[in-house]
Amino acid sequence: MKIYIYKEDDWIAEVEILEDLSDKKYLSYRLKVIKTIRPSRIYTSTEDGHIFRCTRLKEYKGPLWSLEEKKE
């Protein structure tokens, strides 16, 4: 299982990609939270094991969210 680092606003977590739903126009994933690295001070806590979907335009350059493979 590959682990990824997911960042959105001030929340940072280790996640697993359950499904890649991307197409030509959108990046879209179904993710499972493995462990929160830094909890959000803006939103309520996201529990370990929570499954969610994130989607954005591939061409979007703003700070919606990011996902990168965890470096060991």
C-alpha positions in Angstrom: 0.0 0.0 0.0 1.4 3.4 -1.0 0.9 6.2 1.5 0.3 9.8 0.3 0.4 13.1 2.1 -2.8 15.1 1.6 -2.9 18.8 2.4 -6.1 21.0 2.5 -6.2 24.4 4.2 -4.4 23.8 7.5 -5.1 20.0 7.7 -2.3 17.5 6.8 -2.9 13.7 6.8 -1.4 10.5 5.5 -3.9 8.9 3.2 -4.4 5.8 1.0 -5.8 6.2 -2.5 -8.8 3.8 -2.7 -9.9 4.8 -6.2 -8.6 7.1 -9.0 -11.6 8.7 -10.6 -9.7 11.2 -12.7 -10.5 12.0 -16.3 -9.2 14.4 -19.0 -10.5 17.5 -17.2 -10.5 16.6 -13.4 -8.2 15.1 -10.8 -10.5 13.1 -8.6 -9.7 10.5 -5.9 -11.5 8.5 -3.2 -9.2 8.6 -0.2 -9.0 6.9 3.2 -7.4 8.7 6.1 -4.6 6.6 7.7 -3.4 9.2 10.2 -3.7 12.9 10.7 -0.3 14.7 10.9 -1.6 18.1 11.7 -5.3 18.6 12.7 -7.2 21.5 11.3 -8.0 24.5 13.5 -10.7 25.6 11.1 -12.8 22.4 10.7 -13.8 19.6 13.0 -11.4 16.7 13.3 -11.3 14.1 10.6 -11.1 10.6 12.1 -8.6 8.0 11.1 -10.3 5.6 8.7 -12.6 8.3 7.3 -13.2 7.9 3.5 -13.7 11.0 1.4 -13.5 12.2 -2.2 -11.5 15.2 -3.5 -11.9 16.7 -6.9 -10.4 19.7 -8.8 -9.7 20.9 -12.3 -6.4 19.6 -13.6 -5.5 23.1 -14.8 -6.3 24.8 -11.5 -3.2 26.3 -9.9 -4.6 27.5 -6.6 -4.3 26.0 -3.2 -7.5 23.8 -3.0 -5.7 20.6 -2.0 -2.5 18.7 -2.8 -1.6 15.0 -2.8 2.0 13.7 -3.1 3.6 10.3 -2.4 5.1 10.1 1.1 8.9 9.9 1.0 10.4 7.4 3.4 
